[in-house]
Amino acid sequence: MPAAGRFVHLLKQRRFWTRFGRNVTTWSPVGAAFNTKAQRRLNLLEKNGGLFGVPELSCPEGFEVATKKALKKTECLLEKACRGPPGVQTVEAFDQLSDGLCKVADLADFVKVAHPDPEYRKAAEKTCIEIGTVVEKLNTNVELCQSLRKLLDNADMATDLDADTRRVAELFMFDFEISGIHLDDKRRKEAVALHVKLLDLNNEFLVGSHMPNRIATSVVPQHLHFHFANEGSFIQVGGLHADSPDDLVREIAYRVYLYPNADMFECLEELLKCRYKLAKLVGYESYGHRALKGTMAKIPETVMSFLQLLTDKLSDRTAKDFDMMRGMKKKLNPRNSELMPWDHSFLSGVVRAERYNIEPSLYSPYLSLGACMEGLNNLFCQLYGVSLMSEQPGVGEVWSEDVRKLAVVHETEGLLGYIYCDFFHRSDKPHQDCHFTIRGGRWCQDMGQYQLPVVVLMLSLPQPTKSTPTLLTPGMMENLFHEMGHAMHSMLGRTRYQHVTGTRCATDFAEVPSILMEYFASDYRVISQFARHYETGQPLPETMVARLSESKKVCGAADIQLQVFYAVLDQLYHGKPQNCSTTDVLKEMQQKFYGLPYVPNTAWQLRFSHLIGYGAKYYSYLLSRAVASMVWKQCFLQDPLNRDMGERYRREMLAHGGAKEPMLMVEGMLQRRPTMEDFVDALVSELEPNFETFMMDSES
């Protein structure tokens, strides 16, 4: 057994949590790394190794150096790809080309949003623009495309390609086609111009969608001022305050934050117009048709059929959910019991808490961050033979002192990659939970070794103190498991090509591994292995876990229906142009696919930032949840810690990244090809109450 394998084997034999005496707990190295303040070693002789160990990035100016280096290498690889004889080496050259640019662009994409130093963010933003422009030019490089076409058009050579190589070659060709490579010079230049314009519009909309609105202080009742940020004679509203217990606070936030902005209206209209124009120019019926090629759904008509069928099957449950919310609002505020859009999130939470006695603060002492990380470590050991090992970052390697570095090690395969955990709140850090690919995995033919993947997980959790570790709410714990699902997708894939590594797959499949992890985070057989009170060591009671799990079903139909409404809106915006405004479309679809009234003088679509990254693909969350539900029930519900099933899951789904058609991966795991009706039924069945939970409640 290799040294790394022996070390992991020893770790697996240890208890992950041990209690001595009454109030003393000890942690494994992973638990300790996250339950205590980071202690950095001071070595004045150690040289700054640069961000993520990239020497050039020891200072902001290094981005310019790294960019020039990548672009110079691109020129050499471009020559190799265009001049070499057609064959496997053609696809390898394309992948090297992609990898060289992605290693700089992906890193810069993360740094521009997460680095605390504005100079680093500014330099990274410049790099993103420079490399983005080069990529657009490469996607319309006729000579480069012809070198690939020679390979794919030669039936004998194309047939001789292994499945992964052929798939990657076809994906590269698809990138050429959607960029307009087949057009004449004039129209191809028009396509490039539209791409460049869309880069600016995307950025403008994304920034604008998060900008706060303001209203005169005099308009808002004095006793509510403290709920909002004060700006002289104005009050600034930067969000919906959806969970505020005060009806008026929620209403004010909704009306002010969603108040229409003329510039944003113009930006969105122009963005949708450009997307449609580009899609038509390169030969698609609509932008939706262009975006969905290669997904599980494939065409917009399938998506709309899925959403309509889901709406039909949920209609009775959704109506009952809204009735429950109305009843609760009447109980809390008899004078104003009309159910409005700003009530949904708050009232559904109140109904859940009242029915199942769910109070997050009761759960948090059992869910220290270190305990949850040990739970993940234990789960991955049992499912995949993989361990998480805490490592000390080098000087300059991380962008904040509180970032933790994990090595992911397999018991026989050795080191699989690295996860940087940027988990703690900072004032200058975006409040979003997300996964970033910094470097994709690929087989390096010239070096005879595998390029290890590197990812970042970003959360916004409270810092530990001297006396108390970071304590998570159930929602925070679920988010942690979700994001770790993305990370393990990146780690456990061993794709030959970087272009299809890990999460670089169809959007409506990419969320499956992360959503599946939420099921593990809700199962007592998994939770019982790590959820212990941080002071007493007492386990989290099974009845509390069961109640929490059941509470998620309360108002679940209304929650799904809201997501259906958003997905429908996304589809219509990216279909054929409507002879009306985006607000008119929203009003009509809100009535048809949601049910709560449209509020005059609001424009929710201007805050729909997912239109940028998920344009025409917002439905992916729902479809991925349906797939994850089916995989959980068929493969893991009986035994969530089954190693054979974990290995099958890795082999059939996680290992391929985007190198295999998504529906074929689902089919391989489920041993059958599910229909859209199956997916709808899977989502609806999630709302069925669990009789055993009611029995446990009655006994406790």
N, C-alpha and C positions, 0 to 999 in steps of 0.2 A: 504493500500500500504506500503511495507517495506520502511525503511529509505532510503536505496540506491535508490529505485525506485522513491521516492518523490524528492530526490536530482536531479536525472537525468531528471525528469519531469520538474522541475524548470529550469534546464539548457536549455531544449528544447524550453522554452518560451522566452528565451533571444535572442536578435539579436547577431549574431556571430561577427559582425564587425560594429562599430559605428564611425561616424566622427563628431567632434565638431569643429566649426569654419572652417578655410580654410585649415590648414595643420596639424591638430592634429588628430591622430587616436588612438583608444583604442582597446584592444584585449581581447578576452576571455582568461581564464587561459591557455588553450592549445596554442592559438596563441602567447600569451606573452612568454610562456616557450621556444618557438622556434625562436622568433624574437628578443630576447635579450640575452646577455651573461649570462651564468649560474652563479647564485649566491649561493654558498654553505654556509650553516650555520656552524659556528665554535662552536663545543661543545667538550671541552677538556675532559669532563667526559664520553662521549659516547664511548662505546667499539667498536672495529673493528668487524663488523658482518660477514666479509668474502665476497668474490665475490658472487653475486646473493643471498646473505643472507645465504650462506653455511659456517658455523662457521670454519670448517677446512681450508678453503681457504683464511684465513687472511694473509697467507704468501706462497711462492712457495712450501715450504716443505710440506704444507698441502695436496698437491696432492697425495703424497705417503700415507698419513694417510687415505684420502678419498678412495683411491684405495684399500688399505688393508681392510678397513671397508666394501667396496662393495663386495670384493672377499670372505670375511668371510661370509657375508650374502648369497652370491651365493651358498656356500657349504650347508648351512641350507635349502635353497629353492630347491636345487638339490635333496636333500634327500626327501623333501616333495613331489616333482614332481614324483620321481621314485617309492616311497613306497606307496603313497596314492591310494585309490581305484579309478578306472576310472570314469569320470563324468565331470560336469562343473568345479569342483574344480581343475581338472587336467589342464585345459586351463588357469584358474586363476593363478595357480602356475607357469605355463610357462610365463604368462604375467608379473607376479611379478619378475620373474627371469630376463626377458628382461628389465623391467623397472629399476631394481636396477643397472644393468650394463650401460644402456643407460644414466641414470641421471649423471653418472660420465663421461662416454665416450663422450657424446654429448657436455657437457660443456667444456671438455678438447679439443675437436675438434675445438671449437670456439676460446678458449684461445690461442691455439698454433699458430693461424694465426693473431689474432687481438690484443693481449695484448702488450702494449708498453715496458714492462719489459722482457728482454731476459731470465731471470731466470724463470719467470712464463711460458714463451713459451716452454722452455726446459723441465720443469717439466711436462707440459701438454702433450708434445710430448711423453714422456716416459710412461705416463698413457695411451695414445691412443694405443701404441704398446702392453702394458701389457694386457689391456682389449681386444684388437683385437685378441690376441693370445688365450685368454680364450674363446672368442666367437667361434673361429674356432674349438677349442676342443669340445665345447658343441654341435656344429653342426654335429660332428661325434661321439657323445656319444651314443653308441648302447642302453644302458639301458634306457637312457632318451627318445630316440626315441620309444622304445618298449612300454613305458608307454602311449605315445600318440597313438600309433598304436592299442593298446588294445581298446582304446575308439573309434577310427574311424572304426576299423574292426568289431565292434559289431553293427550290423544293428539297433537293437532296441535302444541302447543308443545313437548312432549317430543321429538317426531320432528325438529323444527327445530333442536334443540340439536346442536352439534358433538359428536363422539365423546368428547373429553376432558371436556367440561362435563357431558355426561350421566353418564359414569362417576363423576365426582366427586360429582354430585348423588345418585347411587345409593349411593355409599359413605357419604355423610352420613346418608342415610335408614337405611342398615344400622346405623350407630351408634345412631340413635334406637331401632330395633327391638330390638337386643340389650340396650338399657337399660330396656326395658319400657314404651315410650311408648304402646303400644296397650292397656295395662292400665287398669282403672278406678282412681280416686284412691287407694283403700286399698291395692291391690296395687302400684301405682306407687310409693307411699311405702315399701312393703316392699322393693321393688327398690333404691331409693335407699339405704335403711338397710343392705341387704346389700352394696352397692358400698362404702359408707363403712367397714363392718366389714372388708371384704376388704382395703382399703387398709392398715388397721392390722395385720391378720394377715399380709399379704404382707411388710410391713416387719419384723414380729417374727420371721418365719421366716427372712428373708434375713439379719438380724443374727445370729440364733441359729445358723444353719448354718455360720457362720465362727468361732464362739466356740471357744476351745481347751477341752479337757478336762484334768483333772489326776489324778494318782495318787500315792499315798504313795511317797516316795523309797525306803523300805525294800523295796518290792516289786520294784524294778528293780535288776539287778546293778550294782554300783559302777562297773565299767569302762565302762558304757554311759551314765552320767549326763551326760557332756559332749555327747551328741547332742541333748539336750533342754534346754529352758529351766528353770532352777531357781527355785523359789518357796518358800523356807523348807524345810519338811519335805515339800514336794510337788514333783513334776516336772510341768511343763506340756507338753502335746502339742497343737500347733496345726496339724498336718497329717499326711499319711500316710507321709512319708519314703520314698516309693515307689521312689526310685532309690538308696537306701542299699545298699552292697555287703554289709552285715551282715544276715543272715537274721533274727536276733533283734530288731534295731532295727526292721526292717520289720514284724515280727509285733507287737511291743509297740505301735508307733504305730497299726497297724490296729485292734488290740483296744481300745486306750484312746480314740483319736480317734472311733471309731465306736460307743463304748459308749452305750447308749440313755439319753436324757434325758427324763424324764417330762413336763416342761413342753413340750418340743419335740414329743413325741408328740401331746400334746393340741392344740398349735397346728396341726400338720399335719392331724390328723383334722378339726379344726374348719374349717380352710381348705378342704379338699376337700369337706366337707359343704356349706359356704356356696356354693362354686362350683356344685355340682350343684343346689342349691336355687334359685340365681339362674337357671341355665340352664333348669330346668323352669318356673320362674315366667314367663320371657319366651318360652316355647314351643318349647324344644329338648329332644331326647331325652336329651342329656347335655351336660356342659360341653365335651367333646371335639367334639360336633357344632356347638356354638356357636363354638368357637375356630377350627375348620377351614373355616368358610364363607369363600369368597373365596381360598382357597389353591389350589395345584396339585392337592393330594390331595382336597380338598373334604369328604370324610367319613372318620370313623375306620376304617370297614370297609376302605377303600382303603389306608390306612396299614398296618393289620394284615396285609393281603394282601401288601403290599410287603415288610414285615419277615419274614413267614413264608417267602415265596419266596426272599428273600435268605439266610435261615438254611438252607433246604434246599440251595441251590446252593453254600453255603460249607462244609457239614458235613464233607466229607472233608478239605478244606484246613485247617479249624479243628482237627480231630483231630490232623493231622500237626504243626500248629504247637504244640499242647500237648505232644505227644510230644517235640518238639525242646527245649522248655523243661524238661521233666522230665529229659531226658538231660543238659542243662546243669546243672540243680540237683544231680543225682547226681554229676556231675563235680566241682562246687564243694563239695558237702557230702554225702559218701556216707552219713553217719549219718542224715540227714533229707532224703530225696529226694521226699517227697510234695509235689505242686504245689498251692499255695494262692493265694487271690486277691491276697495281698500280694506275690506273686512275679512277677506278669504283666509289669508295666512294666519292672522291673529285668532279668529274665532275657531278655525279648525284645530289650532293648538290648544285652545281653552277646552274644547269638547274632548279632545284626547286626554288632556291632563285630568279632567274631572271624571271621565269614565274609567280611567285606568290608574289614577293616582300617580301620574308621571311627573316627577319633579327632578330636573337634571342634577340639581345640587346633591340629591340623595345618592346618585350613581357615581359622581365624580371622585370621591375618596377611594373607590375601588379601581379607578381607571387612571392611575398615574401614567405619564408618558412612557417611563421606563418599563412599567409592567406591560403596557400595550406593545412596545417594541420587542420585549421578550416573548410575548404571545405570538407575534408575527414570526419571530425567529423559530420558535417551536413549531408553528404551523408549517413553515417552509421546510424545516428539517424532516418532518413526518411525510409531507406530500412529495417533495422533490429531492431530499437529501442535500439541501442547501442551507448554509448558515450565513448569518450577518455578523461581520467582525468589525469592531470599532478600530479605526486607524487615526493616528495623529497626523493632521495635514502639515505640509511643509510651510516655510515662511512664504507669504504671498499667494499661497495656493487657494485660499478662500477669501471671500469678499466681506465677511463679517466674522468676528471672533466666536459668535455663537453657532456657526455652521458646523455640523458633525459630518464626518466622512465614514462611510461603511464600505468594506470590501465584501463582495458576494462570492462565497466559496462553495463549490460542489464537492461532495465527499470523495469522488473519484476523478472528476474532470478538472479539479483545481479552481483557480481564480476565474470567475465569469465576468466580472466588471466592477464598477464603482457607482455608489449612490451617494450624492451629497445632499444632506438633509438640512434645508434652510427652514426650520420649523417655527422659529420664534418671532413674535411681533416686533417690528421696528417702526418708528414714526414715518420713515421715508419709504416704507416697503408697501407694495400693492397688497390690498386685502383680498387675495384670491388663492384658492388651493389649486395647484397645477403641477404638471409634470413636464420637464423640458429635456429633450434629447440634446446632449452636448456633443457626443461623438457616437456614431453608429458602429455596430459590429460588422466585420467583413473578413473574409479570408484573404490575407495578403500573399499572393502567389510569389512575389519577388523575395519576400522575407521568410516565407515558409512558416508563418504563424498567424494566429487570429488576432485581429485588432479588437481590443476589449471595449465594449460599450461603456459610456459614461453618461449618467443622467443626474438631474437635480429634481428633488421634490420640494415644493414650496407650500408651506402652511402659514398660519398666523396665530400661533398659540401663545399663552402667557408664559413668561420666563419662570423657571424655578427660583425659589428663595433659599436662604440658608437653612430654614426649618421645614419647608414644604416643597415637594416636587411639583412639576407641572401636572395639574389634574384636568382631565378631559371630560367634557359632557359626552353623552352617548353619540350626539351628532358629530362632535369632533373626532371621536374614536372611529366612527363609520367613515368619515372623510379620510382619515389616516389610512385605513385599510383600502379604501378606494384608490387613492393615489399610489399606494404601494403595489396595487394590482397592475397599474401602468408600468411601474418600475420593473417588476418581475417579468412582465411581457418583454421589456427591453433586454433584461438579463438572460432569460432562459431561451430566447431565440438564438439560433446559431446559423443564421443565414449566410450564404456564400457571398451575397452582394449587399453592400451598404444601402443601396437604393430601396431595399425592401426590409430593412432591419426593424425588429420590434414593432413599435406602434406605427411605423410607416406602412400602413395598410388601409383598406377601405374604411371611411369614417364610420359607417354603420356597423363595422365589426370592431373598431378600435376601442370602443367603450365596454365591450363584453368582458374582458378580463378584469377590469376595474369594478364593474357592477357585480360580477360574480363574487368578488371579495367582500362585498357588503353582506352577502348571505352568510359567509363564514363569520363575519363580525356580529351576526345576530343569533348564532347557534350556541346554545349553552354548553355543548360538548367542547366547543372551541374556547369560549369565554371562560369556562371554569378552570382552564389550564393556567390562566394568568391573572384574572380579575380578583385581586386581594386588596383589602383595606390597607392603605399605606402606613397606618399607625398600628393597627391591631393584628393585621394579617388574616382577618376573617374573610372568607370567600363571599363573593357577590351572590345573594340568594337566588335560586333558580326561579322563584316566583316573580322576582323583579325583572329578570330577563324575559320571561314569558309575557308579562304585562307590557313591557316595552315593545316587544315584537308585535303583539296584537294591536297596540295603540296606533301603529303605523297604517293599519287598515282603515281606521276611522277617518272618514272624509277622503279616503284614498281615491274614490272614483272622481270626485270633483278636482282633486290634484292632478290626476292623469288627464282629465278633460281640459284643464288649463294648458297643459303641455301640448295637447292635440291642437288647440286653438293657435298657439304659437307656431306649431309646425305647419298648419294649413296656411297661415299668413305668409310664412317663409316660402311655401310652394307657389302661392299666387303672385307674390312679388317677383319671383324668378321665372314665371311663366310668360305667356304672351302679354304685351302691354295692355293695361286696362284703360278704358276711356274715363278714368276718374282718378282722384287723388289717392295717395296711400292711406289717408285717414278714412276716406269713404270705404275702401276695401276693408280696413280694420273694423269699422262700425258694422258692416254687413256680416263679416265672419265672426265677430264677437257675439252677435245675436244667434247665429246659426250653430256655432261650435263651442260656445262657452255658456251663455245664458244670463250672466249678470250684465246690467245695463252699461252702455257706453256713457262716459262722462263728458259732456260738452266742453270744448276748449281744452282737450287733452290730446296728446299724440304719443301713445306708448311706443309706437314703432321707432321713434327717434332715440329711444333708450335701449333698443334691441341690438346690443353690440354683437350678439352671435351671428348677425347677418354678415359679418365680415369673415370670420373663420369658418362658419357653418352655412354659408350661403347655399340655399336649396337642400341643405342636409341636416336641418335641425331635428327632423324626425328620427335621426340616428339614435338619440337617447332612448326613445321609446322602443325602437326595434332591437337595440342592443340589450335593453332590460328584458325583453321577451325572450331573446336567445339565452341570456344568463339564467333566467328563471327555468327554462327547459333543461339546461345543462345541470343546474343545481338539483332539481327534483329527480331527474333520471339518473344522475351519476354520483352525487355527493350527499343527498338527503339521508340516505340510509346509514352512511358512514363518512362523515366529512374529513376524516383523517386517514382515509384508505390510500396507501402508497401506490398500489397498482393503478388506481383511478387517477391519482396525481400524475403518474408517469404517462398514462394514456392522454390526459389533458395536455400535458406538455408536448407529447408527440403529435397529436392531432391538431392542436390549435395554437399553442404558444410558440412552438419552434419555427413556424414558417414566416412570421411577420406578414409581409404582403406578397410573399413568393408563391402563394397559392390562392386560388379564387376563394373569397370568404365563405360562400355558400357550401363549397366543397369541404372546408374545414368544419363547418357546423354539421354537415352530413356525416363526416368521418367520426365526430364525437358522439352524435346521437344515433348513428347507425341507420339513419333514414333521412329523407329530404323533407323538411317541414314546409308547409304552405303558409301564406299570409294569414289564413284563418287559424292555423295552429298558433301563430305568434299572438294573434288577438286573444285567443282562448287562454294562452299562458298568462297574459297581463290581467285578464278578468279574474282568473282563478286565484290570483294573488290576494284578492280582496275577500276571499271566503274566510269566515271566522274559524278559529281552531277550538274544537270542543274541549280538548284536553286542558287548554289554558283556563277556560271557564271553570272546569273542575278543580284545578289547582287554586284558583282564586277563592272558590267557595269553601275549600278546605283550610285555607290560611287565615 
